[in-house]
Structures are given as structure tokens and as C-alpha cells.
């Protein structure tokens, strides 16, 4: 079965060309031009991935992302205005898994989609012996892609889980932004990308980590981030 993509884009010509290109690369693509209609379709159809433009009639992409995220477990890739850091950070804050600036070359879009989809667990993967980690009351499983704190499950997007697993699997070691971006997105840190910072902020909130004085995911000034082996009781 081909991977299903919902392309939410109001530029009819651009949407058609993008859908044709992705279809030639074995993706099943549906197009939705309106933000307010996209919400219902995402939740009803549960596509594997949503390409979500920011500027849409009815509702903008940020509103759509925020609305569907609690009930949609697939990947959300947002299309943002070039060099608009605010758009990129806000998209991640709303629960997007990644963003890409417009205009985008089709081959770049395809590569980003494939990279995001590689992180998803296989539908028939029910192995119970895959790697998992535990620190005090915190548990994270790569097999089921779940995390919990005590008896409470932690609701994570695909990108948040990937970052949290990467940090936890290197507990006690500092990982730089460059390390994290290279591993998660295959790109180096350009000094401007704020996606890791935004995702760390979201993770701290979900892990009940004090944003003013975090002890579970620590900031090591000038170096990066460190997942603590302690402070999980």
C-alpha cells in the first residue's frame, strides 16, 4: 500500500504539480485547498503525512495543526515563508514535526518527506524486545514509540519522540545543536535554526521540567543540551 499524503495547499497549480511529482515517486496524494475543511479530512482519513501550508483560506495552517495534533498521530510537515523564523518556531510549537521554507525544490521536499517517514514504526512491528530506557519514573520505548512519567503517558509528536529518544540514549552526555540536527534532519546547525530549541521547550513542559531552572533536560551554555540520568523521581 502506497504512503498516503494529504497536501493542504490553496495554490491550485502548485498543488497539482506537487501532487504529480509525488505520485511519480509512489505516493498516494490527495489535495485539500482550505484550512477549515482540512481539519475534518485529516482526522477522518488519518493520512500517513500532511503537507500543511501556513496561508490558507478558512483557517491558517497554525490553527489546523494545533487543532488536529491531539488526535492525529501521523507526520505534519509545514510549509512556511522563507526566512520567517517566527513562522517556523510557531509551527513547531503547534505540534508540527518539521518545516520547510517556500519556495521549495521538489527533490528537497521529497527527501524531507522520506526522512520523516523513515522515523515511523512499521505497521507490523510488534516486537517486544526492542530497546527501551528507564530513569527513575521515566520510561521510553523505541519499539512502541511511547514514553511515560510514572503512570502517565506523555503525548509526543514524531519529531518530539525522536529528539527525546536521542537525548535519553545519550544520557549524561552533552549533544550540540549540530549533533542533534545532523542526526534528526541530516543538516548542520547554521547558527540560526531554532527548531531544536523550540522542541526542547515543548519537551520540558511535557516532562514537568522547570523552564526557568531545568534539571531533566539541561542547557549547557555554549555547548548544547544534556539529558540527566537523575532527577526523575
MDAnalysis code that builds the backbone (N, CA, C; Angstrom):
import MDAnalysis as mda
import numpy as np

u = mda.Universe.empty(699, n_residues=233, atom_resindex=np.repeat(np.arange(233), 3), trajectory=True)
u.add_TopologyAttr("name", ["N", "CA", "C"] * 233)
u.add_TopologyAttr("resid", np.arange(1, 234))
u.add_TopologyAttr("resname", ["UNK", "UNK", "UNK", "UNK", "UNK", "UNK", "UNK", "UNK", "UNK", "UNK", "UNK", "UNK", "UNK", "UNK", "UNK", "UNK", "UNK", "UNK", "UNK", "UNK", "UNK", "UNK", "UNK", "UNK", "UNK", "UNK", "UNK", "UNK", "UNK", "UNK", "UNK", "UNK", "UNK", "UNK", "UNK", "UNK", "UNK", "UNK", "UNK", "UNK", "UNK", "UNK", "UNK", "UNK", "UNK", "UNK", "UNK", "UNK", "UNK", "UNK", "UNK", "UNK", "UNK", "UNK", "UNK", "UNK", "UNK", "UNK", "UNK", "UNK", "UNK", "UNK", "UNK", "UNK", "UNK", "UNK", "UNK", "UNK", "UNK", "UNK", "UNK", "UNK", "UNK", "UNK", "UNK", "UNK", "UNK", "UNK", "UNK", "UNK", "UNK", "UNK", "UNK", "UNK", "UNK", "UNK", "UNK", "UNK", "UNK", "UNK", "UNK", "UNK", "UNK", "UNK", "UNK", "UNK", "UNK", "UNK", "UNK", "UNK", "UNK", "UNK", "UNK", "UNK", "UNK", "UNK", "UNK", "UNK", "UNK", "UNK", "UNK", "UNK", "UNK", "UNK", "UNK", "UNK", "UNK", "UNK", "UNK", "UNK", "UNK", "UNK", "UNK", "UNK", "UNK", "UNK", "UNK", "UNK", "UNK", "UNK", "UNK", "UNK", "UNK", "UNK", "UNK", "UNK", "UNK", "UNK", "UNK", "UNK", "UNK", "UNK", "UNK", "UNK", "UNK", "UNK", "UNK", "UNK", "UNK", "UNK", "UNK", "UNK", "UNK", "UNK", "UNK", "UNK", "UNK", "UNK", "UNK", "UNK", "UNK", "UNK", "UNK", "UNK", "UNK", "UNK", "UNK", "UNK", "UNK", "UNK", "UNK", "UNK", "UNK", "UNK", "UNK", "UNK", "UNK", "UNK", "UNK", "UNK", "UNK", "UNK", "UNK", "UNK", "UNK", "UNK", "UNK", "UNK", "UNK", "UNK", "UNK", "UNK", "UNK", "UNK", "UNK", "UNK", "UNK", "UNK", "UNK", "UNK", "UNK", "UNK", "UNK", "UNK", "UNK", "UNK", "UNK", "UNK", "UNK", "UNK", "UNK", "UNK", "UNK", "UNK", "UNK", "UNK", "UNK", "UNK", "UNK", "UNK", "UNK", "UNK", "UNK", "UNK", "UNK", "UNK", "UNK", "UNK", "UNK", "UNK", "UNK", "UNK", "UNK"])
u.atoms.positions = np.array([
    [0.846, -1.192, 0.000],
    [0.000, 0.000, 0.000],
    [0.882, 1.244, 0.000],
    [0.591, 2.174, -0.914],
    [1.374, 3.395, -1.003],
    [1.148, 4.283, 0.215],
    [2.161, 5.043, 0.551],
    [2.050, 6.024, 1.628],
    [1.072, 7.114, 1.222],
    [0.149, 7.430, 2.119],
    [-0.897, 8.416, 1.809],
    [-0.501, 9.792, 2.337],
    [-0.572, 10.785, 1.471],
    [-0.237, 12.165, 1.819],
    [-1.439, 13.059, 1.538],
    [-1.760, 13.921, 2.487],
    [-2.746, 14.967, 2.249],
    [-1.998, 16.277, 2.087],
    [-2.113, 16.879, 0.921],
    [-1.457, 18.149, 0.615],
    [-2.467, 19.268, 0.800],
    [-2.247, 20.101, 1.805],
    [-3.163, 21.207, 2.091],
    [-2.520, 22.481, 1.542],
    [-2.972, 22.885, 0.366],
    [-2.368, 23.992, -0.377],
    [-3.439, 24.649, -1.240],
    [-3.596, 25.972, -1.114],
    [-4.651, 26.661, -1.859],
    [-4.217, 27.145, -3.229],
    [-2.942, 27.077, -3.552],
    [-2.467, 27.409, -4.889],
    [-2.691, 26.177, -5.766],
    [-3.747, 26.219, -6.579],
    [-4.170, 25.038, -7.326],
    [-3.079, 24.499, -8.242],
    [-2.379, 25.395, -8.951],
    [-1.354, 24.945, -9.884],
    [-0.182, 24.314, -9.146],
    [0.262, 24.953, -8.066],
    [1.360, 24.415, -7.275],
    [0.981, 23.069, -6.672],
    [-0.235, 22.977, -6.153],
    [-0.697, 21.724, -5.557],
    [-0.720, 20.605, -6.593],
    [-1.194, 20.919, -7.799],
    [-1.276, 19.914, -8.855],
    [0.117, 19.415, -9.254],
    [1.050, 20.349, -9.429],
    [2.407, 19.965, -9.819],
    [3.087, 19.140, -8.727],
    [2.898, 19.555, -7.465],
    [3.499, 18.825, -6.349],
    [2.918, 17.423, -6.242],
    [1.601, 17.321, -6.381],
    [0.939, 16.016, -6.297],
    [1.405, 15.093, -7.420],
    [1.559, 15.628, -8.621],
    [2.017, 14.824, -9.746],
    [3.428, 14.301, -9.498],
    [4.291, 15.166, -8.988],
    [5.670, 14.763, -8.726],
    [5.733, 13.666, -7.663],
    [4.970, 13.841, -6.583],
    [4.982, 12.846, -5.516],
    [4.347, 11.533, -5.969],
    [3.309, 11.629, -6.808],
    [2.672, 10.414, -7.326],
    [3.650, 9.599, -8.163],
    [4.525, 10.283, -8.910],
    [5.536, 9.584, -9.718],
    [6.557, 8.871, -8.844],
    [6.618, 9.287, -7.581],
    [7.532, 8.646, -6.635],
    [6.784, 7.725, -5.671],
    [5.655, 7.210, -6.143],
    [4.902, 6.151, -5.455],
    [4.175, 6.591, -4.198],
    [3.804, 7.869, -4.129],
    [2.964, 8.336, -3.032],
    [1.531, 8.517, -3.532],
    [0.591, 8.251, -2.661],
    [-0.823, 8.496, -2.955],
    [-1.182, 9.852, -2.369],
    [-1.491, 10.824, -3.236],
    [-1.653, 12.209, -2.794],
    [-3.072, 12.707, -3.029],
    [-3.655, 13.272, -1.975],
    [-4.943, 13.964, -2.077],
    [-4.696, 15.436, -1.788],
    [-5.478, 16.303, -2.423],
    [-5.299, 17.747, -2.279],
    [-6.503, 18.350, -1.565],
    [-6.214, 19.238, -0.629],
    [-7.266, 19.995, 0.069],
    [-6.873, 21.467, 0.065],
    [-7.706, 22.350, -0.529],
    [-7.324, 23.761, -0.645],
    [-7.681, 24.644, 0.543],
    [-8.506, 24.155, 1.472],
    [-8.988, 25.015, 2.553],
    [-8.573, 24.478, 3.926],
    [-8.205, 25.406, 4.801],
    [-7.796, 25.015, 6.136],
    [-8.937, 24.464, 6.964],
    [-10.121, 25.090, 6.876],
    [-11.237, 24.634, 7.701],
    [-11.722, 23.250, 7.271],
    [-11.638, 22.926, 5.994],
    [-12.014, 21.592, 5.534],
    [-10.925, 20.566, 5.831],
    [-9.681, 21.033, 5.890],
    [-8.561, 20.121, 6.113],
    [-8.653, 19.428, 7.463],
    [-9.115, 20.129, 8.484],
    [-9.199, 19.547, 9.822],
    [-9.980, 18.239, 9.810],
    [-11.191, 18.295, 9.246],
    [-12.056, 17.112, 9.235],
    [-11.434, 15.988, 8.420],
    [-10.803, 16.338, 7.311],
    [-10.207, 15.308, 6.459],
    [-9.021, 14.628, 7.140],
    [-8.194, 15.406, 7.807],
    [-7.032, 14.820, 8.486],
    [-7.488, 13.814, 9.540],
    [-8.480, 14.193, 10.328],
    [-8.936, 13.323, 11.408],
    [-9.700, 12.116, 10.882],
    [-10.469, 12.301, 9.801],
    [-11.261, 11.196, 9.254],
    [-10.405, 10.228, 8.447],
    [-9.484, 10.756, 7.651],
    [-8.697, 9.925, 6.744],
    [-7.401, 9.418, 7.362],
    [-6.889, 10.124, 8.372],
    [-5.647, 9.743, 9.041],
    [-4.553, 9.393, 8.030],
    [-4.166, 10.346, 7.174],
    [-3.092, 10.075, 6.220],
    [-1.769, 9.846, 6.942],
    [-0.821, 9.234, 6.243],
    [0.478, 8.987, 6.859],
    [1.230, 10.295, 7.107],
    [1.023, 11.264, 6.213],
    [1.732, 12.545, 6.321],
    [0.858, 13.656, 5.769],
    [0.929, 14.803, 6.416],
    [0.210, 16.004, 5.957],
    [1.238, 17.066, 5.604],
    [1.147, 17.591, 4.381],
    [1.933, 18.763, 3.994],
    [1.004, 19.958, 4.152],
    [1.321, 20.835, 5.077],
    [0.382, 21.870, 5.503],
    [0.956, 23.261, 5.277],
    [0.359, 23.995, 4.349],
    [0.780, 25.367, 4.108],
    [0.287, 26.252, 5.251],
    [0.973, 27.345, 5.487],
    [0.567, 28.259, 6.554],
    [-0.607, 29.129, 6.126],
    [-0.480, 29.753, 4.953],
    [-1.507, 30.685, 4.487],
    [-2.594, 29.934, 3.737],
    [-3.761, 29.811, 4.376],
    [-4.869, 29.064, 3.803],
    [-6.181, 29.803, 4.032],
    [-7.146, 29.644, 3.140],
    [-8.475, 30.211, 3.401],
    [-9.211, 29.396, 4.453],
    [-10.081, 30.037, 5.184],
    [-10.861, 29.348, 6.209],
    [-10.159, 29.332, 7.549],
    [-9.032, 28.639, 7.638],
    [-8.188, 28.593, 8.835],
    [-6.749, 28.501, 8.374],
    [-5.853, 29.178, 9.084],
    [-4.454, 29.075, 8.672],
    [-3.850, 27.768, 9.171],
    [-2.669, 27.460, 8.642],
    [-2.036, 26.191, 8.961],
    [-1.732, 26.008, 10.427],
    [-1.425, 27.104, 11.122],
    [-1.143, 27.006, 12.554],
    [-2.370, 26.521, 13.314],
    [-3.528, 27.089, 13.006],
    [-4.763, 26.689, 13.671],
    [-5.093, 25.234, 13.385],
    [-4.911, 24.840, 12.129],
    [-5.199, 23.457, 11.746],
    [-4.290, 22.504, 12.517],
    [-3.005, 22.812, 12.546],
    [-2.038, 21.957, 13.234],
    [-2.380, 21.818, 14.712],
    [-2.646, 22.922, 15.355],
    [-2.966, 22.900, 16.781],
    [-4.238, 22.104, 17.052],
    [-5.216, 22.223, 16.156],
    [-6.499, 21.557, 16.358],
    [-6.413, 20.044, 16.196],
    [-5.685, 19.577, 15.178],
    [-5.682, 18.136, 14.885],
    [-4.622, 17.363, 15.660],
    [-3.588, 18.056, 16.144],
    [-2.450, 17.350, 16.721],
    [-2.817, 16.367, 17.821],
    [-3.748, 16.702, 18.749],
    [-4.043, 15.745, 19.821],
    [-4.632, 14.422, 19.331],
    [-5.258, 14.426, 18.145],
    [-5.926, 13.216, 17.653],
    [-5.305, 12.647, 16.391],
    [-4.281, 13.290, 15.883],
    [-3.633, 12.811, 14.667],
    [-2.217, 12.380, 14.995],
    [-1.885, 11.115, 14.711],
    [-0.597, 10.560, 15.108],
    [0.402, 10.502, 13.957],
    [0.014, 10.937, 12.771],
    [0.924, 10.940, 11.639],
    [1.877, 12.121, 11.678],
    [2.535, 12.358, 10.548],
    [3.554, 13.399, 10.440],
    [2.968, 14.664, 9.836],
    [3.316, 15.805, 10.396],
    [2.904, 17.100, 9.848],
    [4.145, 17.862, 9.421],
    [4.224, 18.159, 8.134],
    [5.314, 18.947, 7.562],
    [4.734, 20.281, 7.122],
    [5.151, 21.367, 7.753],
    [4.592, 22.677, 7.442],
    [5.428, 23.402, 6.404],
    [4.742, 24.120, 5.522],
    [5.392, 24.972, 4.537],
    [5.299, 26.405, 5.036],
    [6.435, 27.038, 5.257],
    [6.456, 28.381, 5.831],
    [7.103, 29.369, 4.869],
    [6.891, 30.651, 5.141],
    [7.504, 31.696, 4.331],
    [9.012, 31.662, 4.524],
    [9.753, 31.937, 3.461],
    [11.217, 31.897, 3.529],
    [11.729, 32.914, 4.552],
    [12.662, 32.441, 5.390],
    [13.359, 33.272, 6.377],
    [12.451, 33.836, 7.468],
    [11.227, 33.295, 7.577],
    [10.343, 33.764, 8.638],
    [10.527, 32.859, 9.858],
    [11.483, 33.201, 10.720],
    [11.770, 32.381, 11.889],
    [10.548, 32.226, 12.781],
    [9.750, 33.294, 12.871],
    [8.564, 33.243, 13.722],
    [7.620, 32.159, 13.241],
    [7.396, 32.072, 11.919],
    [6.521, 31.044, 11.376],
    [7.047, 29.657, 11.700],
    [8.347, 29.468, 11.549],
    [8.939, 28.159, 11.769],
    [8.810, 27.727, 13.219],
    [9.119, 28.628, 14.129],
    [9.038, 28.304, 15.555],
    [7.597, 28.090, 15.985],
    [6.693, 28.930, 15.499],
    [5.293, 28.783, 15.878],
    [4.739, 27.460, 15.376],
    [5.126, 27.069, 14.167],
    [4.675, 25.784, 13.643],
    [5.105, 24.634, 14.521],
    [6.347, 24.653, 14.970],
    [6.835, 23.605, 15.863],
    [6.123, 23.650, 17.211],
    [5.845, 24.856, 17.690],
    [5.127, 24.998, 18.957],
    [3.710, 24.431, 18.854],
    [3.120, 24.506, 17.679],
    [1.765, 23.993, 17.484],
    [1.745, 22.478, 17.312],
    [2.932, 21.867, 17.180],
    [2.987, 20.406, 17.087],
    [3.436, 19.858, 15.753],
    [3.912, 20.705, 14.843],
    [4.433, 20.210, 13.565],
    [5.707, 19.399, 13.814],
    [5.940, 18.411, 12.968],
    [7.133, 17.581, 13.097],
    [8.341, 18.210, 12.423],
    [8.106, 19.017, 11.411],
    [9.194, 19.669, 10.708],
    [8.602, 20.794, 9.870],
    [9.465, 21.621, 9.333],
    [9.025, 22.694, 8.457],
    [10.006, 22.798, 7.294],
    [9.551, 23.394, 6.227],
    [10.406, 23.654, 5.076],
    [9.968, 24.973, 4.465],
    [10.933, 25.795, 4.077],
    [10.630, 27.137, 3.586],
    [10.236, 27.099, 2.107],
    [9.251, 27.921, 1.762],
    [8.844, 28.067, 0.363],
    [9.618, 29.221, -0.279],
    [9.873, 29.162, -1.592],
    [9.584, 28.028, -2.485],
    [10.564, 26.895, -2.251],
    [10.103, 25.675, -2.492],
    [10.934, 24.512, -2.236],
    [11.097, 23.699, -3.515],
    [12.295, 23.217, -3.756],
    [12.543, 22.348, -4.890],
    [11.887, 20.988, -4.640],
    [11.235, 20.419, -5.649],
    [10.555, 19.129, -5.463],
    [11.456, 18.044, -4.887],
    [12.721, 17.993, -5.338],
    [13.620, 16.950, -4.831],
    [13.928, 17.146, -3.353],
    [13.989, 18.401, -2.914],
    [14.229, 18.686, -1.498],
    [13.014, 18.265, -0.676],
    [11.825, 18.573, -1.180],
    [10.587, 18.176, -0.497],
    [10.516, 16.658, -0.390],
    [10.827, 15.965, -1.464],
    [10.788, 14.502, -1.468],
    [11.765, 13.924, -0.446],
    [12.973, 14.476, -0.411],
    [13.973, 13.985, 0.543],
    [13.519, 14.194, 1.975],
    [12.920, 15.348, 2.247],
    [12.448, 15.638, 3.609],
    [11.306, 14.700, 3.999],
    [10.403, 14.438, 3.060],
    [9.292, 13.521, 3.329],
    [9.808, 12.130, 3.655],
    [10.747, 11.643, 2.852],
    [11.295, 10.299, 3.084],
    [12.007, 10.213, 4.426],
    [12.721, 11.272, 4.780],
    [13.423, 11.287, 6.062],
    [12.442, 11.222, 7.228],
    [11.337, 11.960, 7.125],
    [10.334, 11.954, 8.184],
    [9.645, 10.603, 8.294],
    [9.330, 10.012, 7.164],
    [8.609, 8.738, 7.177],
    [9.477, 7.590, 7.668],
    [10.785, 7.689, 7.508],
    [11.668, 6.632, 7.994],
    [11.608, 6.500, 9.506],
    [11.172, 7.554, 10.180],
    [11.124, 7.517, 11.640],
    [9.883, 6.804, 12.163],
    [8.902, 6.587, 11.303],
    [7.670, 5.953, 11.750],
    [7.883, 4.459, 11.924],
    [7.262, 3.843, 12.946],
    [7.391, 2.398, 13.124],
    [6.630, 1.655, 12.039],
    [7.122, 0.489, 11.654],
    [6.408, -0.313, 10.670],
    [5.081, -0.768, 11.248],
    [4.076, -0.862, 10.392],
    [2.728, -1.208, 10.854],
    [2.685, -2.593, 11.490],
    [3.586, -3.501, 11.034],
    [3.563, -4.848, 11.559],
    [4.641, -5.094, 12.604],
    [5.222, -4.008, 13.114],
    [6.288, -4.148, 14.108],
    [5.682, -4.279, 15.491],
    [5.630, -5.514, 15.995],
    [5.067, -5.747, 17.322],
    [6.112, -6.372, 18.241],
    [7.362, -6.211, 17.907],
    [8.412, -6.827, 18.711],
    [8.408, -6.254, 20.118],
    [8.547, -7.128, 21.092],
    [8.505, -6.681, 22.474],
    [9.871, -6.569, 23.106],
    [10.927, -6.926, 22.345],
    [12.241, -6.932, 22.944],
    [13.129, -5.817, 22.414],
    [12.547, -4.841, 21.686],
    [13.348, -3.743, 21.166],
    [13.789, -2.854, 22.329],
    [14.728, -1.986, 22.044],
    [15.387, -1.214, 23.084],
    [14.433, -0.278, 23.813],
    [14.618, -0.182, 25.112],
    [13.878, 0.770, 25.944],
    [14.816, 1.274, 27.021],
    [14.460, 2.422, 27.577],
    [15.302, 3.057, 28.586],
    [14.448, 3.461, 29.775],
    [15.076, 3.484, 30.949],
    [14.368, 3.890, 32.160],
    [15.295, 4.709, 33.047],
    [14.751, 5.806, 33.574],
    [15.463, 6.665, 34.519],
    [14.461, 7.044, 35.603],
    [14.575, 6.429, 36.771],
    [13.599, 6.702, 37.816],
    [12.195, 6.385, 37.331],
    [11.300, 7.364, 37.386],
    [9.917, 7.160, 36.958],
    [9.732, 7.343, 35.453],
    [10.774, 7.735, 34.759],
    [10.665, 7.983, 33.319],
    [10.964, 6.716, 32.534],
    [10.114, 6.399, 31.568],
    [10.293, 5.258, 30.684],
    [10.108, 5.714, 29.245],
    [10.942, 5.156, 28.348],
    [10.784, 5.443, 26.927],
    [11.116, 4.171, 26.148],
    [10.276, 3.848, 25.165],
    [10.438, 2.626, 24.379],
    [10.527, 2.972, 22.907],
    [11.589, 2.527, 22.269],
    [11.728, 2.745, 20.836],
    [10.818, 1.812, 20.052],
    [10.524, 0.635, 20.607],
    [9.675, -0.336, 19.923],
    [8.262, 0.193, 19.735],
    [7.692, 0.721, 20.822],
    [6.310, 1.216, 20.757],
    [6.239, 2.716, 20.546],
    [7.419, 3.372, 20.548],
    [7.497, 4.826, 20.402],
    [6.584, 5.520, 21.411],
    [6.708, 5.099, 22.636],
    [5.935, 5.689, 23.727],
    [6.873, 6.099, 24.852],
    [6.409, 7.038, 25.642],
    [7.148, 7.482, 26.814],
    [6.157, 7.740, 27.934],
    [6.610, 7.564, 29.164],
    [5.727, 7.797, 30.309],
    [6.532, 8.338, 31.470],
    [5.846, 9.026, 32.339],
    [6.424, 9.562, 33.572],
    [5.535, 9.072, 34.699],
    [6.044, 8.125, 35.462],
    [5.200, 7.467, 36.449],
    [4.147, 6.648, 35.723],
    [2.885, 6.839, 36.093],
    [1.789, 6.114, 35.452],
    [1.152, 6.906, 34.318],
    [1.726, 8.046, 33.990],
    [1.124, 8.923, 32.991],
    [1.894, 8.878, 31.683],
    [1.174, 8.577, 30.602],
    [1.798, 8.586, 29.293],
    [2.067, 10.015, 28.840],
    [3.111, 10.188, 28.066],
    [3.482, 11.514, 27.561],
    [3.106, 11.587, 26.085],
    [2.272, 12.525, 25.735],
    [1.813, 12.691, 24.358],
    [2.892, 13.410, 23.553],
    [3.504, 12.705, 22.600],
    [4.619, 13.253, 21.834],
    [4.346, 13.184, 20.341],
    [4.776, 14.215, 19.628],
    [4.759, 14.144, 18.172],
    [5.913, 13.251, 17.727],
    [5.918, 12.905, 16.442],
    [7.004, 12.085, 15.904],
    [8.354, 12.737, 16.151],
    [8.454, 14.029, 15.840],
    [9.726, 14.737, 15.995],
    [10.127, 14.860, 17.455],
    [9.164, 15.069, 18.341],
    [9.462, 15.170, 19.769],
    [9.980, 13.846, 20.309],
    [9.348, 12.744, 19.874],
    [9.825, 11.439, 20.331],
    [11.253, 11.198, 19.856],
    [11.518, 11.488, 18.588],
    [12.861, 11.258, 18.044],
    [13.918, 12.036, 18.817],
    [13.620, 13.290, 19.136],
    [14.565, 14.107, 19.885],
    [14.736, 13.585, 21.303],
    [13.629, 13.234, 21.940],
    [13.698, 12.741, 23.318],
    [14.470, 11.421, 23.380],
    [14.213, 10.528, 22.428],
    [14.944, 9.255, 22.410],
    [16.431, 9.503, 22.212],
    [16.777, 10.403, 21.306],
    [18.188, 10.694, 21.035],
    [18.870, 11.238, 22.282],
    [18.223, 12.158, 22.976],
    [18.787, 12.714, 24.202],
    [18.913, 11.642, 25.285],
    [17.840, 10.850, 25.462],
    [17.827, 9.843, 26.527],
    [18.856, 8.740, 26.268],
    [19.049, 8.388, 25.004],
    [20.004, 7.332, 24.682],
    [21.447, 7.803, 24.830],
    [21.623, 9.114, 25.011],
    [22.958, 9.676, 25.292],
    [22.957, 10.372, 26.653],
    [22.160, 9.841, 27.578],
    [22.022, 10.460, 28.906],
    [23.383, 10.672, 29.557],
    [23.540, 11.858, 30.137],
    [24.788, 12.197, 30.795],
    [25.822, 12.826, 29.883],
    [25.520, 12.883, 28.578],
    [26.435, 13.475, 27.600],
    [25.804, 14.713, 26.967],
    [26.611, 15.697, 26.690],
    [26.133, 16.915, 26.033],
    [26.064, 16.687, 24.529],
    [24.921, 17.002, 23.937],
    [24.748, 16.941, 22.493],
    [24.545, 18.362, 21.984],
    [25.353, 18.759, 21.041],
    [25.239, 20.111, 20.481],
    [24.061, 20.190, 19.521],
    [23.660, 21.397, 19.173],
    [22.607, 21.568, 18.176],
    [23.017, 20.935, 16.853],
    [24.301, 21.048, 16.529],
    [24.783, 20.443, 15.293],
    [24.644, 18.918, 15.350],
    [25.004, 18.315, 16.480],
    [24.836, 16.864, 16.651],
    [23.384, 16.461, 16.432],
    [22.478, 17.201, 17.064],
    [21.064, 16.858, 17.022],
    [20.483, 17.037, 15.626],
    [20.811, 18.146, 14.976],
    [20.284, 18.389, 13.631],
    [20.848, 17.401, 12.625],
    [22.119, 17.061, 12.756],
    [22.716, 16.088, 11.841],
    [22.018, 14.744, 11.969],
    [21.745, 14.346, 13.187],
    [21.123, 13.045, 13.417],
    [19.649, 13.019, 13.015],
    [18.943, 14.087, 13.319],
    [17.493, 14.101, 13.126],
    [17.069, 14.557, 11.733],
    [17.825, 15.490, 11.153],
    [17.400, 16.043, 9.874],
    [18.468, 15.972, 8.789],
    [19.650, 15.511, 9.140],
    [20.707, 15.366, 8.152],
    [21.302, 16.671, 7.687],
    [21.170, 17.719, 8.507],
    [21.737, 19.019, 8.167],
    [22.529, 19.537, 9.349],
    [23.476, 20.426, 9.090],
    [24.249, 21.027, 10.155],
    [23.565, 22.254, 10.725],
    [24.026, 22.691, 11.874],
    [23.476, 23.891, 12.506],
    [24.072, 25.120, 11.845],
    [23.207, 26.019, 11.350],
    [23.682, 27.203, 10.634],
    [23.779, 28.436, 11.522],
    [23.551, 28.264, 12.811],
    [23.596, 29.391, 13.736],
    [22.273, 30.116, 13.883],
    [21.296, 29.777, 13.025],
    [20.011, 30.470, 13.036],
    [18.829, 29.546, 13.315],
    [18.960, 28.293, 12.998],
    [17.860, 27.340, 13.136],
    [17.441, 27.220, 14.599],
    [16.147, 27.484, 14.864],
    [15.640, 27.438, 16.240],
    [14.767, 26.210, 16.496],
    [14.719, 25.279, 15.555],
    [13.793, 24.156, 15.692],
    [14.119, 23.288, 16.906],
    [15.388, 23.039, 17.163],
    [15.761, 22.219, 18.319],
    [15.376, 22.918, 19.617],
    [15.645, 24.223, 19.701],
    [15.302, 24.984, 20.909],
    [13.800, 24.939, 21.186],
    [13.004, 25.104, 20.130],
    [11.553, 25.090, 20.295],
    [11.074, 23.723, 20.764],
    [11.651, 22.670, 20.213],
    [11.246, 21.323, 20.583],
    [11.678, 20.994, 22.024],
    [12.848, 21.448, 22.407],
    [13.308, 21.250, 23.789],
    [12.342, 21.924, 24.758],
    [11.907, 23.123, 24.406],
    [10.971, 23.854, 25.263],
    [9.673, 23.067, 25.449],
    [9.172, 22.481, 24.355],
    [7.946, 21.682, 24.444],
    [8.170, 20.430, 25.291],
    [9.309, 19.786, 25.101],
    [9.597, 18.575, 25.871],
    [9.690, 18.880, 27.361],
    [10.317, 19.984, 27.718],
    [10.429, 20.338, 29.132],
    [9.054, 20.501, 29.767],
    [8.145, 21.139, 29.060],
    [6.790, 21.298, 29.598],
    [6.128, 19.940, 29.813],
    [6.309, 19.041, 28.850],
    [5.661, 17.737, 28.945],
    [6.304, 16.834, 29.989],
    [7.560, 17.123, 30.314],
    [8.275, 16.334, 31.307],
    [8.253, 16.976, 32.695],
    [7.442, 18.014, 32.845],
    [7.331, 18.741, 34.120],
    [8.684, 19.272, 34.588],
    [9.472, 19.735, 33.644],
    [10.790, 20.287, 33.945],
    [10.656, 21.800, 34.093],
    [11.231, 22.343, 35.123],
    [11.134, 23.772, 35.394],
    [11.782, 24.557, 34.244],
    [11.003, 25.361, 33.495],
    [11.582, 26.079, 32.350],
    [12.628, 27.112, 32.751],
    [12.527, 27.628, 33.976],
    [13.480, 28.629, 34.443],
    [14.771, 27.991, 34.959],
    [14.637, 26.798, 35.504],
    [15.809, 26.096, 36.037],
    [15.677, 24.601, 35.743],
    [15.773, 24.230, 34.473],
    [15.544, 22.828, 34.093],
    [16.619, 21.904, 34.654],
    [16.187, 20.752, 35.153],
    [17.127, 19.765, 35.693],
    [17.074, 18.444, 34.936],
    [16.027, 18.242, 34.139],
    [15.874, 16.973, 33.423],
    [16.491, 17.043, 32.030],
    [16.236, 18.109, 31.322],
    [16.957, 18.390, 30.079],
    [17.667, 19.718, 30.297],
    [18.952, 19.633, 30.550],
    [19.714, 20.814, 30.944],
    [20.322, 21.507, 29.733],
    [20.391, 22.837, 29.806],
    [21.117, 23.620, 28.816],
    [22.548, 23.812, 29.306],
    [23.504, 23.397, 28.514],
    [24.916, 23.615, 28.825],
    [25.377, 24.764, 27.937],
    [25.489, 25.929, 28.517],
    [25.720, 27.150, 27.758],
    [26.928, 27.024, 26.827],
    [26.675, 27.368, 25.567],
    [27.730, 27.351, 24.567],
    [28.051, 25.973, 24.017],
    [27.368, 24.943, 24.555],
    [27.687, 23.582, 24.106],
    [26.483, 22.827, 23.580],
    [25.358, 22.879, 24.289],
    [24.195, 22.146, 23.811],
    [23.278, 21.727, 24.945],
    [22.749, 20.505, 24.834],
    [21.766, 20.010, 25.800],
    [22.215, 18.685, 26.379],
    [21.829, 18.447, 27.645],
    [22.188, 17.231, 28.347],
    [20.956, 16.634, 29.015],
    [20.679, 15.382, 28.720],
    [19.596, 14.641, 29.377],
    [20.157, 14.051, 30.659],
    [19.558, 14.432, 31.789],
    [20.073, 13.996, 33.090],
    [19.702, 12.539, 33.367],
    [20.634, 11.818, 33.976],
    [20.342, 10.450, 34.412],
    [19.588, 10.440, 35.716],
    [19.550, 11.584, 36.381],
    [18.931, 11.683, 37.696],
    [17.698, 12.600, 37.618],
    [17.169, 13.003, 38.755],
    [16.052, 13.961, 38.830],
    [14.777, 13.447, 38.168],
    [14.545, 12.139, 38.204],
    [13.325, 11.586, 37.573],
    [12.404, 10.916, 38.606],
    [12.603, 11.249, 39.884],
    [11.741, 10.650, 40.907],
    [10.667, 11.630, 41.341],
])
